[in-house]
Amino acid sequence: PSPAGSQVCSRTPLGLRRQAAVAISQELSRLASHSPGPSTWIHQVRRRSSLLSSRLEEKPFSEMEMSYIKQGEEALQKSLRILEDQDDWKTETVAGNGDKVLSKVLPDVGKVFRLEVVVDQPLDTVYGELVDNMEQMGDWNPNVKEVRILEKIGKDTVITHEKAAATPGNIVGPRDFVSVRCSRRRGSTCVLAGMSTTYGAMPEQEGFIRAENGPTCMVLRPLPGSPSQTRLTWLLSIDLKGWLPKTIINQVLSQTQVDFAKHLRQRLARPVPVAC
């Protein structure tokens, strides 16, 4: 084709989508290149991202939608890099049942928390509760007042609005979050990643401080040798904003993770209703 014909093609919606897909793939490759020696399950999840370009060709996403998809992918890559680095984690809490919360301080992120637990339920059950039933989280997690999906983009990306419940004694006032979340499933590993974003239809709400989270993610894997159990790792990174002492923030966030594990187990252990 002539140069002129190439210029015309590049201006078509399909041409623009292809250019954007290539740009996103190049950015993801750049992010991944900074991570030394990924473990097997991290590598499997990253391979899933290589399918992003083909998915973008399947449906004409708008420029804004593609921006959200890219944000979700970036949250996933950054979260995995943090979890991959095993150095300098300090123990915050160890519960009697083995649940553990660790933390470390990162120069470009701040303090992050890492929950490690084993849930006595198969992966599909845990995944269904955390992803398919996301909007029901406020029914069983006292730390969450409401989770609402604002927009779905493709199969794997959603924009959510979350209202946090008041802490005991109202130590931390009402906070809310607007996040982009993406889910990836590769083989027996699932990753649910997210980070704060802006969404025109959900400006800051009266009575709430708009906090920021991310990069954050949950990783679900079957417990080796016991497929009926799931190992859950939750990386938590939150800036609550406002004037709060660091000691209070650290206590609230680590306790939030411990409470989450307890309430998730209770939710999953509930009897399943039988249709009459």
C-alpha positions in Angstrom: 0.0 0.0 0.0 1.0 3.6 -0.6 2.2 5.8 2.3 -1.0 7.8 1.9 -3.1 4.7 2.2 -1.2 3.8 5.4 -1.9 7.2 6.9 -5.6 6.8 6.2 -5.6 3.3 7.7 -3.9 4.5 10.9 -6.7 7.0 11.4 -9.5 4.5 11.3 -11.1 3.2 14.5 -9.6 -0.2 14.0 -6.2 1.3 13.2 -6.3 3.4 16.4 -7.3 0.4 18.5 -4.4 -1.6 17.1 -2.0 1.3 17.8 -3.3 1.6 21.4 -3.2 -2.2 21.9 0.5 -2.2 20.8 1.2 0.7 23.1 -0.4 -1.0 26.1 1.4 -4.3 25.4 4.7 -2.4 25.2 4.0 -0.7 28.5 3.2 -4.0 30.2 6.4 -5.5 28.9 8.3 -2.6 30.3 6.7 -3.0 33.7 7.4 -6.8 33.7 11.0 -6.3 32.7 11.7 -4.6 36.1 10.8 -7.8 38.0 13.7 -10.2 38.6 13.0 -13.9 38.3 9.2 -14.3 38.7 8.0 -17.5 40.3 5.9 -19.9 38.3 2.5 -18.7 39.3 3.4 -15.1 38.8 4.7 -15.9 35.3 1.5 -17.8 34.5 -0.6 -14.8 35.4 1.6 -12.5 33.3 1.2 -14.7 30.3 -2.5 -14.0 30.6 -1.8 -10.3 29.9 -0.3 -11.2 26.5 -3.9 -11.8 25.3 -4.9 -8.2 26.0 -4.2 -7.0 22.4 -6.4 -9.7 20.9 -9.2 -8.9 23.3 -9.0 -5.3 22.4 -9.5 -6.3 18.7 -12.6 -8.2 19.5 -14.6 -5.2 20.7 -14.4 -1.5 19.8 -13.5 0.0 23.2 -13.5 3.7 23.7 -10.3 5.6 24.6 -11.5 6.0 28.2 -12.4 2.3 28.5 -8.9 1.3 27.2 -7.4 3.7 29.7 -9.2 1.8 32.5 -8.1 -1.5 31.1 -4.5 -0.3 31.2 -4.8 0.9 34.8 -6.1 -2.5 35.9 -3.2 -4.2 34.1 -0.7 -1.8 35.7 -2.2 -2.5 39.2 -1.8 -6.2 38.6 1.8 -5.9 37.4 2.9 -3.6 40.3 1.2 -5.8 42.9 2.9 -8.9 41.7 6.3 -7.2 41.7 5.7 -6.2 45.4 4.6 -9.7 46.4 7.5 -11.3 44.4 10.1 -9.5 46.5 10.4 -11.5 49.7 12.9 -9.2 51.4 12.3 -6.8 54.3 8.8 -8.0 55.3 8.1 -7.6 59.0 5.5 -9.5 61.0 2.6 -7.3 62.3 0.2 -10.0 63.6 0.1 -13.8 63.9 -3.3 -15.2 64.9 -3.8 -18.4 66.8 -5.1 -20.1 63.7 -2.0 -19.3 61.7 -3.3 -16.2 59.9 -0.5 -13.8 59.4 -0.1 -10.1 58.6 3.2 -8.7 57.4 4.3 -5.3 56.3 7.0 -3.4 54.6 7.7 0.2 53.5 8.2 1.0 49.8 9.8 4.2 48.6 7.2 4.9 45.9 4.1 3.5 47.6 4.5 3.8 51.4 3.6 1.1 53.9 1.9 -2.0 52.5 0.3 -4.9 54.3 0.3 -8.6 53.3 -2.2 -11.1 54.7 -1.5 -14.8 54.4 -4.3 -17.2 55.2 -5.6 -20.6 54.3 -9.4 -21.0 53.8 -11.1 -24.3 54.1 -13.0 -23.9 50.8 -12.1 -24.7 47.2 -10.8 -22.0 45.0 -13.9 -21.7 42.9 -16.0 -21.0 45.9 -13.7 -18.3 47.2 -13.4 -16.8 43.8 -17.1 -16.7 43.3 -17.7 -14.9 46.6 -15.0 -12.3 46.0 -15.7 -11.6 42.3 -19.1 -12.8 41.2 -20.7 -11.7 44.5 -18.6 -8.6 45.0 -21.5 -6.3 45.6 -22.7 -8.4 48.5 -19.5 -7.9 50.5 -21.2 -5.3 52.7 -23.6 -8.0 53.8 -20.9 -10.0 55.6 -17.9 -7.8 56.1 -18.5 -5.2 58.8 -15.6 -3.1 57.6 -17.5 -2.5 54.3 -20.7 -0.5 54.1 -21.3 -0.9 50.4 -19.6 -2.0 47.2 -21.3 -1.0 43.9 -20.2 -1.7 40.4 -20.4 1.5 38.4 -19.3 0.1 35.0 -18.2 -3.2 33.5 -15.6 -3.1 30.7 -15.1 -6.3 28.8 -15.0 -9.6 30.8 -12.3 -8.7 33.3 -12.4 -5.0 34.3 -14.9 -3.1 36.5 -15.1 0.3 38.0 -16.4 0.2 41.6 -17.5 2.6 44.3 -16.9 1.4 47.9 -18.0 2.9 51.1 -16.0 1.9 54.2 -17.9 1.4 57.4 -17.0 3.6 60.4 -14.4 2.2 62.7 -15.1 1.5 66.4 -15.2 4.8 68.3 -15.3 6.5 64.9 -11.4 6.7 65.1 -11.4 6.9 61.3 -14.3 8.9 59.8 -16.3 7.9 56.7 -14.1 7.0 53.7 -15.0 6.0 50.2 -13.0 4.8 47.2 -13.4 4.7 43.4 -11.4 1.9 42.0 -10.6 0.1 38.8 -10.4 -3.7 39.3 -9.4 -6.5 37.1 -9.5 -10.2 37.6 -7.1 -12.7 35.9 -7.3 -16.5 36.0 -4.5 -18.7 34.7 -4.6 -22.4 35.4 -5.0 -22.8 39.2 -4.1 -19.2 40.1 -6.4 -16.3 40.3 -5.4 -12.7 40.8 -7.8 -9.9 41.7 -6.0 -6.5 41.4 -7.0 -2.9 41.6 -6.1 0.7 42.3 -7.8 4.0 42.7 -9.1 5.9 39.7 -11.3 8.8 38.7 -14.7 8.4 37.3 -16.8 11.4 36.2 -20.1 9.9 37.3 -18.9 9.4 40.8 -17.4 12.7 42.1 -16.4 13.1 45.8 -19.4 12.5 48.0 -20.6 14.8 50.8 -19.9 13.4 54.2 -17.0 11.1 52.9 -13.3 11.6 52.5 -12.2 10.2 49.2 -9.3 7.9 50.1 -7.0 6.1 47.7 -5.9 2.5 47.4 -3.5 0.5 45.4 -1.7 -1.1 43.9 -3.6 -3.9 45.7 -4.5 -7.5 44.9 -5.7 -10.8 46.2 -4.0 -14.0 45.0 -5.9 -17.3 45.3 -4.2 -20.7 44.8 -5.2 -24.2 45.9 -3.2 -25.4 48.9 -0.6 -27.9 47.6 -1.9 -31.4 48.3 -5.3 -30.2 49.4 -7.4 -28.9 46.5 -10.4 -28.4 48.9 -8.5 -25.6 50.6 -7.3 -22.2 49.2 -4.3 -20.1 50.1 -5.2 -16.5 50.0 -2.7 -13.7 49.9 -4.0 -10.1 50.2 -1.7 -7.1 49.4 -3.2 -4.0 50.9 -2.1 -0.5 50.2 -4.2 2.4 51.3 -3.9 6.2 51.8 -6.8 7.1 54.1 -6.1 10.8 53.7 -7.0 13.3 56.4 -5.1 13.9 59.6 -4.4 10.5 61.2 -1.4 9.4 63.2 0.5 6.6 61.5 0.2 4.3 64.5 -3.6 4.4 64.3 -3.5 3.8 60.5 -1.2 0.8 60.9 -3.4 -0.7 63.6 -6.6 -0.1 61.7 -5.3 -1.6 58.4 -3.7 -4.7 59.9 -6.8 -5.4 62.0 -8.9 -4.9 58.9 -7.1 -7.8 57.2 -7.4 -10.1 60.2 -11.1 -9.3 60.4 -11.6 -9.9 56.7 -10.3 -13.4 57.0 -12.5 -14.2 59.9 -15.7 -12.8 58.3 -14.9 -14.5 54.9 -14.7 -17.8 56.6 -18.0 -17.2 58.3 -19.6 -16.3 55.0 -18.3 -19.3 53.2 -19.3 -21.7 56.0 -22.9 -20.6 55.9 -25.5 -23.2 54.8 -26.3 -23.0 51.1 -30.1 -22.4 50.6 -31.9 -25.3 49.0 -34.7 -24.4 46.5 -38.1 -25.9 47.3 
